[in-house]
């Protein structure tokens, strides 16, 4: 595959990924009468079944190098997913998505605090602006600007949890597991 085709393939995959995440969020909102734990269970079960099938049929090879880091990443990622699904059903799809997808802010702060990554003053200003935006969104349905609802706080906790998962992946050097695609068979 030529370099140009690789870029095109990557762009198409990103668009497909965005469409799938949008569809997922819409389905979660549509199924808001179903318990968020049940929805998360089925999401994880389907993902495990797909990954397991690919591994068992030797389409991919999985190797795990750091079980502790992998477990912690899975735990924090799982908590983030559960809180995201719960937030969609309690505070609405748009508000929940904006708040939970603010996780890169928490990942940046965590990387600076725990991994020693440098954060420029310009980036600090952007982070401060993002926190102000999250605060304004979280208080938009409150009686006053000094009260953030408990469900909004849970969405923020979901973003924090996702940020921790990202920091764990960065810390491990993305070497806690590897997945190699095999074109055989």
C-alpha positions as CSV (number, residue, x, y, z in Angstrom):
1,X,0.0,0.0,0.0
2,X,1.4,3.4,-1.0
3,X,1.9,6.2,1.5
4,X,-1.0,8.1,0.0
5,X,-3.3,5.1,0.2
6,X,-2.2,4.6,3.8
7,X,-3.2,8.2,4.7
8,X,-6.5,7.8,2.8
9,X,-7.2,4.5,4.6
10,X,-6.4,6.1,8.0
11,X,-8.7,9.0,7.2
12,X,-11.6,6.7,6.2
13,X,-11.0,4.6,9.4
14,X,-11.2,7.7,11.6
15,X,-14.4,8.8,10.0
16,X,-15.8,5.3,10.4
17,X,-14.7,5.3,14.0
18,X,-16.4,8.6,14.7
19,X,-19.6,7.3,13.1
20,X,-19.5,4.2,15.2
21,X,-19.0,6.2,18.4
22,X,-21.8,8.5,17.5
23,X,-24.1,5.5,16.8
24,X,-23.1,3.9,20.1
25,X,-23.9,7.1,22.0
26,X,-27.3,7.4,20.2
27,X,-28.1,3.8,21.0
28,X,-27.2,4.3,24.6
29,X,-29.5,7.3,24.8
30,X,-32.3,5.3,23.0
31,X,-31.8,2.5,25.6
32,X,-31.7,4.9,28.6
33,X,-34.5,2.8,30.2
34,X,-32.0,0.0,30.4
35,X,-29.6,-0.1,33.3
36,X,-26.2,1.4,32.3
37,X,-24.4,-1.5,33.9
38,X,-26.3,-3.9,31.6
39,X,-25.4,-1.8,28.6
40,X,-21.7,-1.7,29.6
41,X,-21.7,-5.4,30.2
42,X,-23.0,-6.2,26.7
43,X,-20.5,-3.7,25.2
44,X,-17.6,-5.4,27.0
45,X,-18.9,-8.9,26.2
46,X,-19.3,-8.2,22.5
47,X,-15.7,-6.7,22.4
48,X,-14.3,-9.7,24.3
49,X,-16.1,-12.1,21.9
50,X,-14.8,-10.3,18.8
51,X,-11.2,-10.0,20.2
52,X,-11.4,-13.6,21.5
53,X,-12.6,-14.9,18.1
54,X,-9.8,-13.1,16.3
55,X,-7.2,-14.5,18.8
56,X,-8.6,-18.1,18.7
57,X,-8.6,-18.1,14.9
58,X,-5.0,-16.8,14.9
59,X,-6.0,-13.5,13.0
60,X,-4.3,-11.6,15.8
61,X,-1.7,-12.5,18.4
62,X,-2.1,-11.2,22.0
63,X,0.8,-11.0,24.4
64,X,0.6,-9.4,27.9
65,X,3.7,-8.0,29.5
66,X,2.4,-6.0,32.5
67,X,-0.6,-7.6,34.1
68,X,-0.9,-5.0,36.9
69,X,-0.8,-2.0,34.6
70,X,-3.2,-3.7,32.2
71,X,-5.6,-4.4,35.0
72,X,-5.4,-0.8,36.3
73,X,-5.9,0.5,32.7
74,X,-8.9,-1.8,32.3
75,X,-10.3,-0.8,35.6
76,X,-10.1,2.9,35.1
77,X,-11.2,2.6,31.5
78,X,-14.2,0.4,32.6
79,X,-15.2,3.0,35.2
80,X,-15.0,5.7,32.6
81,X,-17.3,3.7,30.2
82,X,-19.8,3.0,33.0
83,X,-19.9,6.6,34.1
84,X,-20.2,7.8,30.5
85,X,-23.2,5.5,29.8
86,X,-24.8,6.5,33.1
87,X,-24.3,10.1,32.3
88,X,-25.9,9.8,28.9
89,X,-29.0,8.5,30.5
90,X,-29.1,11.0,33.4
91,X,-27.8,14.4,32.0
92,X,-28.3,13.8,28.2
93,X,-26.2,12.8,25.3
94,X,-24.8,16.2,24.4
95,X,-23.8,17.3,27.9
96,X,-22.4,13.9,28.9
97,X,-20.4,13.6,25.7
98,X,-18.8,17.1,26.1
99,X,-17.9,16.5,29.7
100,X,-16.6,12.9,29.5
101,X,-14.7,13.7,26.3
102,X,-12.8,16.3,28.2
103,X,-10.6,13.4,29.5
104,X,-7.5,14.7,27.5
105,X,-7.4,17.6,29.9
106,X,-7.0,15.2,32.9
107,X,-4.5,13.1,30.9
108,X,-2.4,16.2,30.3
109,X,-2.4,17.2,33.9
110,X,-1.7,13.6,35.0
111,X,1.2,13.3,32.6
112,X,2.6,16.5,33.9
113,X,2.3,15.5,37.5
114,X,3.2,11.9,37.4
115,X,5.3,11.4,34.3
116,X,7.1,14.8,34.3
117,X,5.9,15.9,30.9
118,X,6.3,19.5,30.1
119,X,3.2,21.7,29.8
120,X,3.7,25.0,28.1
121,X,2.1,28.2,29.5
122,X,0.0,28.3,26.4
123,X,-1.3,24.8,27.1
124,X,-2.0,25.7,30.7
125,X,-4.2,28.6,29.5
126,X,-6.1,26.2,27.2
127,X,-6.6,23.8,30.1
128,X,-7.9,26.6,32.3
129,X,-10.3,27.7,29.6
130,X,-11.4,24.1,29.2
131,X,-12.1,23.8,32.9
132,X,-14.1,27.0,32.8
133,X,-16.1,25.6,29.9
134,X,-16.7,22.3,31.8
135,X,-17.9,24.3,34.8
136,X,-20.3,26.4,32.7
137,X,-21.7,23.3,31.0
138,X,-22.0,21.4,34.4
139,X,-23.8,24.3,36.0
140,X,-26.1,25.1,33.0
141,X,-29.1,23.3,34.4
142,X,-28.4,24.3,38.0
143,X,-30.3,27.0,39.9
144,X,-27.1,29.0,40.2
145,X,-23.5,29.0,39.1
146,X,-22.2,27.8,42.4
147,X,-23.9,24.4,42.3
148,X,-22.8,21.4,40.1
149,X,-25.3,18.6,40.1
150,X,-24.3,15.1,41.3
151,X,-24.8,13.6,37.9
152,X,-22.5,16.2,36.3
153,X,-19.9,15.4,38.9
154,X,-20.2,11.7,38.0
155,X,-19.6,12.7,34.3
156,X,-16.5,14.7,35.4
157,X,-15.3,11.7,37.4
158,X,-15.8,9.6,34.3
159,X,-13.5,12.0,32.4
160,X,-11.0,11.9,35.2
161,X,-11.1,8.1,35.1
162,X,-10.5,8.0,31.4
163,X,-7.6,10.5,31.8
164,X,-6.0,8.1,34.4
165,X,-6.4,5.2,31.9
166,X,-4.6,7.3,29.2
167,X,-1.8,8.2,31.7
168,X,-1.4,4.5,32.5
169,X,-1.0,3.7,28.8
170,X,1.6,6.4,28.4
171,X,3.4,5.3,31.5
172,X,3.6,1.7,30.3
173,X,5.0,3.0,27.0
174,X,2.0,1.2,25.4
175,X,3.9,-2.0,26.1
176,X,1.5,-3.6,28.6
177,X,0.2,-5.8,25.8
178,X,0.7,-6.1,22.1
179,X,-1.7,-7.1,19.4
180,X,-0.3,-8.1,16.0
181,X,-2.5,-8.6,13.0
182,X,-1.8,-11.7,10.9
183,X,-2.7,-11.7,7.3
184,X,-2.6,-15.5,7.3
185,X,-5.7,-17.7,7.0
